[in-house]
Amino acid sequence: MGDLWFCLLAFMGIMYVILDGFDLGAGAIHLVVARSDAERRLVLRSIGPVWDGNEVWLIAAGGTLYFAFPTLYAASFSGFYLPLMIVLWLLMLRGIAIEFRSHVDSPAWTPVWDVVFSVSSLLLVVFYGAALGNVVRGVPLTAEGWFFAPLWTDLRVGPEAGILDWYTVTVGLTALAALVMHGALWVQLKTEGALQARARRIAAGAWWGAVGLTLLITVLTWIVQPQVQVNVANHPWGVVFPAVAAAGLLGVRRGLAHRAGASSFLASATYLAGMLASAAFSVHPFVLPAIGDARHALTVDNAAAPEAGLRIGLAWWVPGMLLAVAYCAYTYRRFRGKVTLEGEGY
């Protein structure tokens, strides 16, 4: 059951990154892609009906982590306390900026919230990427299953590594390039005219960054995490995940060349799914690798809840996730098409 819940958590993480990733990316480029107040409102309207619903996957993943892998939850939320507080503040600031921006008609009020929205979105993407880098690289776990990692030390990978080092920062920059591309493709899909053209150009530029950083991080991960080599040797079929990511990148390029908004966005989602599935495959059976002594690592076996509880929980998880999927499907269908400035909101 531990392996099954590992896969379910990976699925929820993929869904969150694909869905909330595009509105984070749209926020990161908000100040660049939009040149007027009307265009900034269009960007906000493109994500307005769905951004808070997308975060349901983050909340659900946190709840699932608490239930399925309580040891991992306890270790992570204590060891990553400072960065988690930073992420929490960034999430709050981003939500406040979206909702408060249009409450006061003032030349001083609106630009402040535009900056808060864009900067908090950008920093969230980098921190999420660095968090993934920590999960792949590992943390300095003790024999008791606890750890403390400062925000940074000397930026080197090793027993004294902090949350930020040269590897996790590189993963964070890769996430930024990937989600800027993803967000720009969403804005391109939902808008028209000059705003759409600028979004397409940003997506095309970010594509090159995503390609270069994806290749770099693949090589670095092979070096930093020895479990990758073990998993590839034991399960050669795992190469299908990076192949899916590569196919997604090629699909984005083809969609941009043919100005096919929907297909390029779906190809970007495929790329993200392939990358995250590759990360999950690379560390399994670890749920949190250990730097130094691999025997201290948390795995799907020693971090999972009792078998009986996992079986009972599955009976509740399935209908709950079906409701979440149905809600997402209805919302995206209800608000499909290009956005306009007609009506109220943002």
VEXBA-518745 format. One line per field, with one value per residue (C-alpha): residue number from 1; residue in one letter; chain; y, z, x. Coordinates in nm, 4 decimals, decimal comma, always signed. Each point is the difference from the previous one (the first is absolute). Example, Ala and Ser with C-alpha at 12.3 -4.5 7.8 and 13.67 -1.06 7.14 Angstrom:
2
k: c(1 / 2)
r: c(A / S)
c: c(A / A)
y: c(-0,4500 / +0,3440)
z: c(+0,7800 / -0,0660)
x: c(+1,2300 / +0,1370)
//
This chain:
346
k: c(1 / 2 / 3 / 4 / 5 / 6 / 7 / 8 / 9 / 10 / 11 / 12 / 13 / 14 / 15 / 16 / 17 / 18 / 19 / 20 / 21 / 22 / 23 / 24 / 25 / 26 / 27 / 28 / 29 / 30 / 31 / 32 / 33 / 34 / 35 / 36 / 37 / 38 / 39 / 40 / 41 / 42 / 43 / 44 / 45 / 46 / 47 / 48 / 49 / 50 / 51 / 52 / 53 / 54 / 55 / 56 / 57 / 58 / 59 / 60 / 61 / 62 / 63 / 64 / 65 / 66 / 67 / 68 / 69 / 70 / 71 / 72 / 73 / 74 / 75 / 76 / 77 / 78 / 79 / 80 / 81 / 82 / 83 / 84 / 85 / 86 / 87 / 88 / 89 / 90 / 91 / 92 / 93 / 94 / 95 / 96 / 97 / 98 / 99 / 100 / 101 / 102 / 103 / 104 / 105 / 106 / 107 / 108 / 109 / 110 / 111 / 112 / 113 / 114 / 115 / 116 / 117 / 118 / 119 / 120 / 121 / 122 / 123 / 124 / 125 / 126 / 127 / 128 / 129 / 130 / 131 / 132 / 133 / 134 / 135 / 136 / 137 / 138 / 139 / 140 / 141 / 142 / 143 / 144 / 145 / 146 / 147 / 148 / 149 / 150 / 151 / 152 / 153 / 154 / 155 / 156 / 157 / 158 / 159 / 160 / 161 / 162 / 163 / 164 / 165 / 166 / 167 / 168 / 169 / 170 / 171 / 172 / 173 / 174 / 175 / 176 / 177 / 178 / 179 / 180 / 181 / 182 / 183 / 184 / 185 / 186 / 187 / 188 / 189 / 190 / 191 / 192 / 193 / 194 / 195 / 196 / 197 / 198 / 199 / 200 / 201 / 202 / 203 / 204 / 205 / 206 / 207 / 208 / 209 / 210 / 211 / 212 / 213 / 214 / 215 / 216 / 217 / 218 / 219 / 220 / 221 / 222 / 223 / 224 / 225 / 226 / 227 / 228 / 229 / 230 / 231 / 232 / 233 / 234 / 235 / 236 / 237 / 238 / 239 / 240 / 241 / 242 / 243 / 244 / 245 / 246 / 247 / 248 / 249 / 250 / 251 / 252 / 253 / 254 / 255 / 256 / 257 / 258 / 259 / 260 / 261 / 262 / 263 / 264 / 265 / 266 / 267 / 268 / 269 / 270 / 271 / 272 / 273 / 274 / 275 / 276 / 277 / 278 / 279 / 280 / 281 / 282 / 283 / 284 / 285 / 286 / 287 / 288 / 289 / 290 / 291 / 292 / 293 / 294 / 295 / 296 / 297 / 298 / 299 / 300 / 301 / 302 / 303 / 304 / 305 / 306 / 307 / 308 / 309 / 310 / 311 / 312 / 313 / 314 / 315 / 316 / 317 / 318 / 319 / 320 / 321 / 322 / 323 / 324 / 325 / 326 / 327 / 328 / 329 / 330 / 331 / 332 / 333 / 334 / 335 / 336 / 337 / 338 / 339 / 340 / 341 / 342 / 343 / 344 / 345 / 346)
r: c(M / G / D / L / W / F / C / L / L / A / F / M / G / I / M / Y / V / I / L / D / G / F / D / L / G / A / G / A / I / H / L / V / V / A / R / S / D / A / E / R / R / L / V / L / R / S / I / G / P / V / W / D / G / N / E / V / W / L / I / A / A / G / G / T / L / Y / F / A / F / P / T / L / Y / A / A / S / F / S / G / F / Y / L / P / L / M / I / V / L / W / L / L / M / L / R / G / I / A / I / E / F / R / S / H / V / D / S / P / A / W / T / P / V / W / D / V / V / F / S / V / S / S / L / L / L / V / V / F / Y / G / A / A / L / G / N / V / V / R / G / V / P / L / T / A / E / G / W / F / F / A / P / L / W / T / D / L / R / V / G / P / E / A / G / I / L / D / W / Y / T / V / T / V / G / L / T / A / L / A / A / L / V / M / H / G / A / L / W / V / Q / L / K / T / E / G / A / L / Q / A / R / A / R / R / I / A / A / G / A / W / W / G / A / V / G / L / T / L / L / I / T / V / L / T / W / I / V / Q / P / Q / V / Q / V / N / V / A / N / H / P / W / G / V / V / F / P / A / V / A / A / A / G / L / L / G / V / R / R / G / L / A / H / R / A / G / A / S / S / F / L / A / S / A / T / Y / L / A / G / M / L / A / S / A / A / F / S / V / H / P / F / V / L / P / A / I / G / D / A / R / H / A / L / T / V / D / N / A / A / A / P / E / A / G / L / R / I / G / L / A / W / W / V / P / G / M / L / L / A / V / A / Y / C / A / Y / T / Y / R / R / F / R / G / K / V / T / L / E / G / E / G / Y)
c: c(A / A / A / A / A / A / A / A / A / A / A / A / A / A / A / A / A / A / A / A / A / A / A / A / A / A / A / A / A / A / A / A / A / A / A / A / A / A / A / A / A / A / A / A / A / A / A / A / A / A / A / A / A / A / A / A / A / A / A / A / A / A / A / A / A / A / A / A / A / A / A / A / A / A / A / A / A / A / A / A / A / A / A / A / A / A / A / A / A / A / A / A / A / A / A / A / A / A / A / A / A / A / A / A / A / A / A / A / A / A / A / A / A / A / A / A / A / A / A / A / A / A / A / A / A / A / A / A / A / A / A / A / A / A / A / A / A / A / A / A / A / A / A / A / A / A / A / A / A / A / A / A / A / A / A / A / A / A / A / A / A / A / A / A / A / A / A / A / A / A / A / A / A / A / A / A / A / A / A / A / A / A / A / A / A / A / A / A / A / A / A / A / A / A / A / A / A / A / A / A / A / A / A / A / A / A / A / A / A / A / A / A / A / A / A / A / A / A / A / A / A / A / A / A / A / A / A / A / A / A / A / A / A / A / A / A / A / A / A / A / A / A / A / A / A / A / A / A / A / A / A / A / A / A / A / A / A / A / A / A / A / A / A / A / A / A / A / A / A / A / A / A / A / A / A / A / A / A / A / A / A / A / A / A / A / A / A / A / A / A / A / A / A / A / A / A / A / A / A / A / A / A / A / A / A / A / A / A / A / A / A / A / A / A / A / A / A / A / A / A / A / A / A / A / A / A / A / A / A / A / A / A / A / A / A / A / A / A / A / A / A / A / A / A / A / A)
y: c(+0,0000 / +0,2347 / -0,0122 / +0,0697 / +0,3072 / +0,1176 / -0,0084 / +0,1738 / +0,2802 / +0,0353 / +0,0227 / +0,2742 / +0,1908 / -0,0216 / +0,1235 / +0,2926 / +0,1085 / -0,0260 / +0,1904 / +0,2523 / +0,0178 / +0,1976 / +0,2653 / +0,0250 / +0,0408 / +0,2585 / +0,1884 / -0,0168 / +0,1684 / +0,2325 / +0,3177 / -0,0897 / -0,1436 / +0,2689 / +0,3622 / +0,1696 / -0,0300 / -0,1589 / -0,2655 / -0,0727 / -0,0491 / -0,2406 / -0,2045 / -0,0108 / -0,0918 / -0,2887 / -0,1617 / +0,1592 / -0,2755 / -0,2828 / +0,1090 / -0,0694 / -0,3290 / -0,1083 / +0,0278 / -0,2691 / -0,2491 / +0,1464 / -0,0211 / -0,3515 / -0,1099 / +0,1367 / -0,1864 / -0,3189 / +0,0333 / +0,0399 / -0,3113 / -0,2330 / +0,0902 / +0,1586 / -0,0469 / +0,1863 / +0,2722 / +0,0476 / +0,0056 / +0,2317 / +0,2555 / +0,0356 / -0,0122 / +0,2288 / +0,2334 / +0,3257 / -0,0535 / -0,1259 / +0,3212 / +0,1984 / -0,1968 / +0,0571 / +0,3764 / +0,0057 / -0,1923 / +0,2447 / +0,3076 / -0,1338 / -0,0688 / +0,3371 / +0,1796 / -0,1659 / +0,0895 / +0,3463 / +0,1427 / +0,1435 / +0,1028 / +0,3558 / +0,2063 / +0,1706 / +0,0437 / -0,0928 / -0,2956 / -0,2137 / -0,0097 / -0,1069 / -0,3082 / -0,0732 / -0,0153 / -0,2109 / -0,2439 / -0,0362 / -0,0222 / -0,2433 / -0,2217 / +0,0000 / -0,0770 / -0,2770 / -0,1720 / +0,0166 / -0,1252 / -0,2846 / -0,1001 / +0,0185 / -0,2147 / -0,2646 / +0,0218 / -0,0718 / -0,3053 / -0,1378 / +0,0926 / -0,1025 / +0,1641 / -0,0636 / -0,2492 / -0,1456 / -0,3595 / +0,1168 / +0,1325 / +0,3732 / +0,2760 / +0,3711 / +0,1833 / +0,3734 / +0,2100 / -0,0151 / -0,0717 / +0,0047 / -0,0897 / -0,3359 / -0,3436 / -0,2043 / -0,0975 / +0,3667 / +0,1047 / +0,2524 / +0,0357 / +0,2004 / -0,1305 / -0,0026 / -0,3043 / +0,1130 / +0,3537 / -0,1516 / -0,2036 / +0,3199 / +0,1816 / -0,2964 / +0,0194 / +0,3743 / -0,0493 / -0,2857 / +0,1818 / +0,3320 / -0,1949 / -0,1739 / +0,3237 / +0,1900 / -0,2783 / +0,0313 / +0,3770 / -0,0585 / -0,2486 / +0,2312 / +0,3385 / +0,1673 / +0,2754 / +0,1620 / -0,1655 / -0,3422 / +0,0765 / +0,1073 / -0,3114 / -0,2134 / +0,1686 / -0,0496 / -0,3673 / -0,0450 / +0,1572 / -0,1998 / -0,3166 / +0,0351 / +0,0518 / -0,3063 / -0,2134 / +0,1041 / -0,0226 / -0,3330 / -0,1513 / +0,1502 / -0,1141 / -0,3511 / -0,0328 / +0,1569 / -0,2267 / -0,3051 / +0,1184 / +0,1246 / -0,2859 / -0,3515 / -0,1624 / +0,1203 / -0,2305 / -0,2911 / +0,0506 / +0,0361 / -0,3159 / -0,2002 / +0,1451 / +0,1107 / +0,0686 / +0,3135 / +0,1848 / +0,0426 / +0,2902 / +0,2229 / -0,1046 / +0,1366 / +0,3257 / +0,0289 / -0,0690 / +0,2740 / +0,2533 / -0,0892 / +0,0329 / +0,3497 / +0,1054 / -0,1388 / +0,1639 / +0,3378 / -0,0285 / -0,0646 / +0,2462 / -0,2829 / +0,1243 / -0,3058 / -0,2597 / +0,1940 / +0,0416 / -0,3709 / -0,0849 / +0,2181 / -0,1909 / -0,3236 / +0,1279 / +0,0898 / -0,3383 / -0,1789 / +0,2003 / -0,0539 / -0,3684 / -0,0273 / +0,1587 / -0,2429 / -0,2964 / +0,1168 / -0,0063 / -0,2960 / -0,1827 / +0,3050 / +0,2609 / +0,2129 / -0,1063 / +0,0551 / +0,1810 / -0,2005 / -0,3256 / -0,1480 / -0,2237 / +0,3067 / +0,0731 / -0,0038 / -0,2537 / -0,1173 / -0,2721 / +0,1706 / +0,3290 / -0,1388 / -0,0289 / -0,3492 / -0,2197 / -0,0173 / +0,3783 / +0,0412 / -0,2428 / +0,1770 / +0,3376 / -0,1095 / -0,0479 / +0,3679 / +0,1359 / -0,1321 / +0,1687 / +0,3164 / +0,0267 / -0,0832 / +0,2999 / +0,2182 / -0,1156 / +0,0586 / +0,3505 / +0,0845 / -0,1371 / +0,2016 / +0,3230 / -0,0157 / -0,0866 / +0,2755 / +0,2694 / -0,1246 / +0,2392 / +0,3408 / +0,2487 / +0,3513 / +0,3069 / -0,0167 / -0,0410 / +0,0291 / -0,1424 / +0,0837)
z: c(+0,0000 / +0,0601 / -0,3678 / -0,1035 / +0,2233 / -0,1273 / -0,3528 / +0,1103 / +0,1643 / -0,3135 / -0,2048 / +0,2251 / -0,0207 / -0,3794 / -0,0122 / +0,2273 / -0,2034 / -0,3312 / +0,1222 / +0,2473 / -0,1998 / -0,2832 / +0,2267 / +0,1909 / -0,3335 / -0,1125 / +0,3231 / -0,0483 / -0,3426 / +0,1000 / -0,0014 / -0,3258 / -0,2209 / +0,0765 / -0,0941 / +0,1236 / +0,2765 / -0,2414 / -0,1009 / +0,3629 / +0,0745 / -0,2918 / +0,1412 / +0,3370 / -0,1616 / -0,1823 / +0,3352 / +0,2167 / -0,0120 / +0,0612 / +0,1998 / +0,3459 / -0,1149 / -0,1332 / +0,3517 / +0,1170 / -0,1314 / +0,2281 / +0,3058 / -0,0906 / -0,0524 / +0,3425 / +0,1619 / -0,1830 / +0,1055 / +0,3637 / -0,0222 / -0,2144 / +0,1121 / +0,3469 / +0,0741 / -0,3178 / +0,0827 / +0,3493 / -0,1142 / -0,2962 / +0,1789 / +0,2781 / -0,2088 / -0,2713 / +0,2484 / -0,1230 / -0,3758 / +0,0653 / +0,1872 / -0,2919 / -0,2439 / +0,2215 / +0,0029 / -0,3759 / -0,0561 / +0,2219 / -0,1634 / -0,3456 / +0,0834 / +0,1708 / -0,2984 / -0,2440 / +0,2081 / +0,1266 / -0,3251 / -0,1257 / +0,3331 / -0,0165 / -0,3188 / +0,0621 / -0,2039 / +0,3120 / +0,1227 / -0,3143 / -0,1003 / +0,3518 / -0,0156 / -0,3557 / +0,1269 / +0,3025 / -0,2237 / -0,2496 / +0,2507 / +0,2314 / -0,2976 / -0,1250 / +0,3434 / +0,0579 / -0,3200 / +0,0994 / +0,3537 / -0,1296 / -0,2340 / +0,2813 / +0,2161 / -0,2714 / -0,0247 / +0,3733 / -0,0313 / -0,2857 / +0,1496 / +0,3544 / +0,3402 / +0,3041 / +0,1738 / +0,3335 / +0,1121 / +0,1764 / -0,3277 / +0,0737 / -0,1556 / +0,0001 / -0,3108 / +0,0018 / -0,2932 / -0,1373 / +0,1134 / -0,2567 / -0,2951 / -0,0370 / -0,0170 / +0,2978 / +0,3615 / +0,1028 / -0,2930 / +0,0552 / -0,1708 / -0,2732 / -0,1668 / -0,3576 / -0,0827 / +0,1573 / -0,1388 / -0,3467 / +0,0461 / +0,1085 / -0,3144 / -0,2112 / +0,1628 / -0,0719 / -0,3700 / -0,0268 / +0,1715 / -0,1740 / -0,3248 / +0,1338 / +0,1232 / -0,3205 / -0,2024 / +0,2142 / -0,0526 / -0,3720 / +0,0028 / +0,1842 / -0,1613 / -0,3389 / -0,1804 / +0,1256 / +0,3430 / -0,1608 / -0,2270 / +0,2935 / +0,1949 / -0,2978 / -0,0202 / +0,3733 / -0,0288 / -0,2919 / +0,1952 / +0,3146 / -0,2129 / -0,0696 / +0,3689 / +0,0882 / -0,2541 / +0,1184 / +0,3712 / -0,0417 / -0,1601 / +0,2695 / +0,2923 / -0,1454 / +0,0040 / +0,3470 / +0,1454 / -0,1350 / +0,1907 / +0,3211 / +0,0662 / -0,0391 / +0,0257 / -0,3539 / -0,1437 / +0,2091 / -0,1113 / -0,3675 / +0,0145 / +0,1751 / -0,1906 / -0,3495 / -0,0896 / +0,2167 / -0,2915 / -0,1320 / +0,2443 / -0,1317 / -0,3505 / +0,0728 / +0,1242 / -0,3165 / -0,2174 / +0,1860 / -0,0662 / -0,3696 / -0,0016 / +0,1499 / -0,2715 / -0,2733 / +0,1494 / +0,0214 / -0,3598 / -0,1174 / +0,2496 / +0,1412 / +0,3481 / +0,1366 / -0,1264 / +0,1203 / +0,3474 / +0,0220 / -0,1170 / +0,2803 / +0,2485 / -0,1421 / +0,0499 / +0,3636 / +0,0644 / -0,1518 / +0,2048 / +0,3306 / -0,0696 / -0,0776 / +0,3370 / +0,1817 / -0,1863 / +0,0742 / +0,3803 / +0,0541 / +0,2444 / +0,1954 / +0,0947 / +0,1516 / -0,0718 / +0,2563 / -0,0651 / +0,1327 / +0,1372 / -0,2280 / +0,2859 / +0,1629 / -0,3024 / +0,0221 / -0,2382 / -0,1090 / +0,2635 / +0,3121 / -0,0467 / -0,0914 / +0,2283 / +0,1056 / -0,2820 / +0,1313 / +0,0197 / -0,3544 / -0,1321 / +0,1784 / -0,1107 / -0,3625 / +0,0203 / +0,0952 / -0,2246 / -0,3263 / +0,0218 / +0,1347 / -0,2933 / -0,2455 / +0,1368 / -0,0402 / -0,3604 / -0,0753 / +0,1497 / -0,2089 / -0,3173 / +0,0569 / +0,0822 / -0,3017 / -0,2293 / +0,1442 / -0,0502 / -0,3252 / -0,2842 / -0,0254 / +0,2854 / -0,0419 / +0,2200 / -0,0171 / +0,3277 / +0,3541 / +0,1612 / +0,0222)
x: c(+0,0000 / +0,2897 / +0,0969 / -0,3590 / -0,0245 / +0,3385 / -0,1441 / -0,3203 / +0,1979 / +0,2110 / -0,3214 / -0,1367 / +0,3260 / -0,0065 / -0,3598 / +0,0840 / +0,3012 / -0,1854 / -0,3065 / +0,1359 / +0,3227 / -0,1524 / -0,1508 / +0,3288 / +0,1760 / -0,2538 / +0,0669 / +0,3768 / -0,0286 / -0,2854 / +0,2093 / +0,1748 / -0,2715 / -0,2612 / +0,0655 / -0,3185 / -0,2545 / -0,2468 / +0,2514 / +0,0895 / -0,3674 / -0,0226 / +0,2883 / -0,1734 / -0,3301 / +0,1654 / +0,0813 / -0,2707 / -0,2634 / +0,2470 / +0,3057 / -0,1438 / -0,1546 / +0,3391 / +0,1416 / -0,2432 / +0,2556 / +0,2681 / -0,2253 / -0,1123 / +0,3603 / +0,0945 / -0,2877 / +0,0889 / +0,3637 / -0,1072 / -0,2175 / +0,2115 / +0,3538 / -0,0259 / +0,3707 / +0,0923 / -0,2530 / +0,1422 / +0,3630 / -0,0630 / -0,2165 / +0,2566 / +0,3180 / -0,1413 / -0,1714 / +0,1562 / -0,0517 / -0,3535 / -0,0788 / +0,1420 / -0,2183 / -0,3044 / +0,0577 / +0,0531 / -0,3247 / -0,1880 / +0,1537 / -0,0772 / -0,3646 / -0,0393 / +0,1528 / -0,2411 / -0,3057 / +0,1062 / +0,1359 / -0,3288 / -0,1504 / +0,1337 / +0,0180 / +0,3340 / +0,3194 / +0,1992 / -0,2079 / -0,0257 / +0,3716 / +0,0989 / -0,2204 / +0,1140 / +0,3593 / -0,0984 / -0,1895 / +0,2833 / +0,2880 / -0,1797 / -0,0908 / +0,3596 / +0,1470 / -0,2542 / +0,1085 / +0,3679 / -0,0706 / -0,2157 / +0,2818 / +0,2557 / -0,2301 / -0,0113 / +0,3776 / +0,0279 / -0,2245 / +0,2115 / +0,3394 / -0,0844 / +0,0319 / +0,2255 / -0,2322 / +0,1049 / -0,0489 / -0,3194 / -0,1454 / +0,0376 / +0,2045 / +0,0595 / +0,1147 / +0,0826 / -0,1130 / +0,3555 / +0,3568 / +0,2813 / -0,2276 / +0,1769 / -0,1628 / +0,1136 / -0,0718 / -0,0257 / -0,2178 / -0,2768 / -0,3362 / +0,1718 / +0,3164 / +0,1222 / -0,2155 / -0,3284 / +0,0423 / +0,0462 / -0,3182 / -0,1765 / +0,1144 / -0,1114 / -0,3436 / -0,0107 / +0,0785 / -0,2516 / -0,2869 / +0,0672 / -0,0384 / -0,3120 / -0,1557 / +0,0801 / -0,1622 / -0,3121 / -0,0141 / +0,0507 / -0,2883 / -0,2402 / +0,0724 / +0,0188 / +0,1867 / +0,3196 / -0,0239 / -0,0218 / +0,2960 / +0,2182 / -0,0973 / +0,0997 / +0,3403 / +0,0598 / -0,0973 / +0,2389 / +0,2863 / -0,0771 / -0,0052 / +0,3713 / +0,0679 / -0,2073 / +0,1869 / +0,3461 / -0,0791 / -0,1811 / +0,3088 / +0,2224 / -0,2147 / -0,0248 / +0,3786 / +0,0301 / -0,2683 / +0,1829 / +0,3081 / -0,1627 / -0,2439 / +0,1540 / -0,3445 / -0,0738 / +0,2659 / -0,1288 / -0,3598 / +0,0899 / +0,2143 / -0,2738 / -0,2962 / +0,1072 / -0,3634 / +0,0285 / +0,1592 / -0,3544 / -0,0482 / +0,2818 / -0,1064 / -0,3488 / +0,1560 / +0,2098 / -0,3054 / -0,1862 / +0,2753 / +0,0013 / -0,3785 / +0,0243 / +0,2417 / -0,2211 / -0,3104 / +0,1745 / +0,1171 / -0,3567 / -0,1548 / -0,2113 / -0,0863 / -0,1771 / +0,2463 / +0,3052 / -0,1508 / -0,0874 / +0,3522 / +0,1376 / -0,2174 / +0,1405 / +0,3544 / -0,0705 / -0,1617 / +0,2991 / +0,2496 / -0,1795 / -0,0561 / +0,3726 / +0,0802 / -0,2291 / +0,1497 / +0,3534 / -0,0383 / -0,2355 / -0,0145 / +0,1188 / -0,2578 / +0,2772 / +0,3602 / +0,2721 / +0,3267 / +0,2923 / -0,1422 / -0,2678 / -0,1176 / -0,1577 / -0,2192 / -0,3791 / -0,1511 / -0,3439 / +0,0331 / +0,1340 / -0,1897 / -0,3432 / -0,3018 / -0,1204 / -0,1295 / -0,3571 / -0,0263 / +0,1317 / -0,2616 / -0,2847 / +0,1308 / -0,0039 / -0,3764 / -0,0348 / +0,2751 / -0,1471 / -0,3447 / +0,1605 / +0,2374 / -0,2784 / -0,1900 / +0,3096 / +0,0454 / -0,3695 / +0,0205 / +0,3059 / -0,1601 / -0,3177 / +0,1875 / +0,2285 / -0,2886 / -0,2164 / +0,2667 / +0,1524 / +0,0760 / +0,1658 / -0,0269 / -0,1406 / -0,0440 / -0,3791 / -0,1849 / +0,1305 / +0,3116 / +0,3703)
//
